[in-house]
Amino acid sequence: MNKYERLKDHLKSHAVLYLVLLIIVVIGVDLCYFLNTFPAFNLTMVEVRTNGKIDKATVLEYTNLTAGMKLFGLNLKRISEKLEELAEVEKAEVRKVFPGKLVIEIEEREPFAQIRAGQYYLLDKQGVILPGKSYTPYVDLPLIVGTGVRRDKLNAGERCESMKLARALDLLKAISESTSLSFSDVATVNVRFPDDISFKTKEGLEIKIGREDFKGKLNLLDRVAQDVFSEQKNIKYIDLRFGDVIVKPR
């Protein structure tokens, strides 16, 4: 094969390659045009699923989702991140359901306790402040006292960074898992003195528990729970700080 024939074959093979690439590009352009213009791929419905109270109107307003938007052009991660900016939202997941539907699943933060700094503020298990505040205590949520947290640190959607508050939440989590007493029976948790943390029941019974091993100390109550909690009015306090159950009568 001479030099001219080799050059001719080379050009021919490249021409085929260029033709294939051109076909792929044309098909790609046509496909993109089809996906972005075909009405079946326009947003026609948004379904919002939540474990809380946030409504569909709030979701649509905050994400700027409107009917007719192109599903293929939506950035699902950005929509999720936008929703998670809301103070009451802990986690948001968004997925497309073709031909024209968007499903948004929202896990809202749940009130776990309250703290007072002039007014009463709600917080979740992680210490994130929830929207809203009240001049009167919230019903059936334990009040954490003695943290020393200032009002300007209690911003909705932000975690309140306080070691005392963190210890109080750890104690409340242990109580919520305890078989000795009911979480709903807890009225206050006092962390004014970190080495001498205590809590009170709604009947006024004080339980001194110290600063650590909350689960282990609460397990001590199993031995006396039935007798103690039926006689709360006659007991001044219970001390669990020293590896035993010490009952102080009134």
Stockholm file with secondary structure:
# STOCKHOLM 1.0

chainA/1-250         MNKYERLKDHLKSHAVLYLVLLIIVVIGVDLCYFLNTFPAFNLTMVEVRTNGKIDKATVLEYTNLTAGMKLFGLNLKRISEKLEELAEVEKAEVRKVFPGKLVIEIEEREPFAQIRAGQYYLLDKQGVILPGKSYTPYVDLPLIVGTGVRRDKLNAGERCESMKLARALDLLKAISESTSLSFSDVATVNVRFPDDISFKTKEGLEIKIGREDFKGKLNLLDRVAQDVFSEQKNIKYIDLRFGDVIVKPR
#=GR chainA/1-250 SS CCHHHHHHHHHHHHHHHHHHHHHHHHHHHHHHHHHHHCGGGBCCEEEEEESSSCCHHHHHHHHTCCTTCBGGGCCHHHHHHHHTTSTTEEEEEEEEETTTEEEEEEEECCCCEEEESSSEEEECTTCBEEEEEESSCCTTSCEEECCCCCGGGCCTTSBCCCHHHHHHHHHHHHHHTCSSSCGGGEEEEECSSGGGCEEEETTCCEEECCSSCHHHHHHHGGGTHHHHHHSGGGEEEEECTTSSCEEEEC
#=GC SS_cons         CCHHHHHHHHHHHHHHHHHHHHHHHHHHHHHHHHHHHCGGGBCCEEEEEESSSCCHHHHHHHHTCCTTCBGGGCCHHHHHHHHTTSTTEEEEEEEEETTTEEEEEEEECCCCEEEESSSEEEECTTCBEEEEEESSCCTTSCEEECCCCCGGGCCTTSBCCCHHHHHHHHHHHHHHTCSSSCGGGEEEEECSSGGGCEEEETTCCEEECCSSCHHHHHHHGGGTHHHHHHSGGGEEEEECTTSSCEEEEC
//
